[in-house]
Amino acid sequence: MEPTRDVRRTPVSLEASALTRCRHRVYLDASFPHELAGAAENAGARQRQEAAAAHREAIRQHLFEADPEGWVLIGPDGSTSQRAEQTLEACRAGADRIWGAVLPVEVDTGRRGRSEILLRDTVRGGYIPVIVVNHKVTDPGQGATTTGLFEWKPVVDQTRKVRSQVRDQMRLAHLYRMLERHGLASPGQVGGAIGYGGDCILVHDLSTVLDEYDARLTDRVEIARGRTPTKPSQIGECRTCPWWDRCRAELTRERDVSLVASGQRAEVLRELGVHTIDGLAGWEGEPPEIWPQGPFEDAVVIAKAWLAGAPLVRRYRHVHVHRADIEVDVDMESFHEHGAYLWGTLLNSGSQSEYRPFATWVPVPTDDEARSFAEFWAWLSDQRRTAERRGKTFAAYCYSRSAEDKWLLSSARRFRGFPGVPPEAEIKAFIGSSEWVDIYQAVTDQFVCPNGKGLKKVAPIAGHHWRDDEAGGEASMSWYREAVGLDGEPDPSQRARLLEYNEDDVVATKILREWMSDRAVLEIPHIDDL
């Protein structure tokens, strides 16, 4: 049921995040603020906000320690209007560097915004907005324009390339326009972003995005003011949206096609006149000329499965998964990009299984990570050698190997020369061998998954359940902060919770592949059976 629209509306005031957000959410946020204020906070969103705040504070301390007298600090106390006036006063006084800048709310344009840093453009005049974000803004490569943290001297960087982050560009354009309103924007039309790692400022040329920014702002403001109608449609953002329960109920009533073909796929189908799951399930003829994200035939099967209530559908008459005499399940836990703090293993030999974790509880990044990684690799290598010596086959399993591969290779590179840490070539040989098996890929190849292919979605179909109702990657980040004492004293109970969660993950992989080898063909319908 659609919420009751608030009769008394406050003037629209949008931050830049609205420009890359679901358009229907912009409408709901602006139209029903009281209901939004009472919505349960998403644990994952809260954790990301806390991590971002910690990153910003670490950057601030680093910059202030290098030049304590060179900064004007706009503190968090006081109203938004008071802090905005302090910011303008600092700019008018010619401050070189301002931290915590707040710009005046613009009632007519609907803009509000704040910038972690304003840098005075000593060459052209005005100020350059610089934001601090807790994600990567560059990747290894070349061609990005960067400058150091302590002096604005942009140069083309031969070691980095730009990682596309539209949200950062829109926020910087937003701040530039707000500075421009007060005659405070640098004529250079540039902005900067300090990302994860915090070792440089990525320089953005805002002249290339200002037109797109202006169009997006106009669109979102018209939506927020109730002048442009919107409708719900399932996209990736829905997973953490406070309005999702309402939107899902509406979409389910209408049997909306985005429930089985989300995002751009739903837009393609609507343009072709297919608005419902029933319409997609009854598709006849050739597939669309342009179809994003996977085979179109899978989308039709998923629609049929939704109508039939089938949680999985077999692609083939037989289900196969690689098996071995000695099997080890592996699951790694990392904390953002800081490091891999836990390698969990489950050794399965004959009828016996044994869980063994290799962990460091020193906050990552830490050299102690090298110790735990080396111990894990030595143990895994010993199991492989033991199998070979006994003339038995060996296989190690994970679920969605990209994260494990990344940290296996990264750990070998970062800790090269530490005791027991293998050379990178040894890691590459292992992950390129038939002994390293990705059960996620086996599921992807042999099943159509209407509800998603994540381990938490698929393993319960095989009969596995996690002991902790809150188990999940995002929740584990909060547990880790408490386990290692990032915000206070270390909490041993959270360490135990993380180990239990990790054990449940490796057990889930074991149960899933055993189910695929045994019961899946009996319990899951074939495509032709729908």
Secondary structure, DSSP 8 states (H G I E B T S, - for coil): ------SS-----B-GGGGGS-HHHHHHHHH-HHHHHTS---HHHHHHHHHHHHHHHHHHHHHHHH-GGG-EE--S-S-HHHHHHHHHHHHHTT-SEEEEEEEEEETTTTEEEEEEEEEE-TTT-SEEEEEE-SS--EEESS-EEEE-SSS---EEESSEEE---HHHHHHHHHHHHHHHHTT-B-TT-EEEEE-TT-SSEEEEEGGGTHHHHHHHHHHHHHHHTT-S-------GGGGG-TTHHHHHHHHHHTTBGGGTS-THHHHHHHHTT--BHHHHHT--SS--SS--SS-HHHHHHHHHHHHHT-S-EESSSS------SEEEEEEEEEETTTEEEEEEEEEEETTEEEEEEEE--S-SS-THHHHHHHHHHHHHHHHHHHHHHTT--EEEEESSHHHHHHHHHHHHHHTTTSTT---HHHHHHHHTSTTEEEHHHHHHHHEE-TT--SHHHHGGGGT---SSTT-SHHHHHHHHHHHHTTTSS--HHHHHHHHHHHHHHHHHHHHHHHHHHHTHHHHS-BGGG-
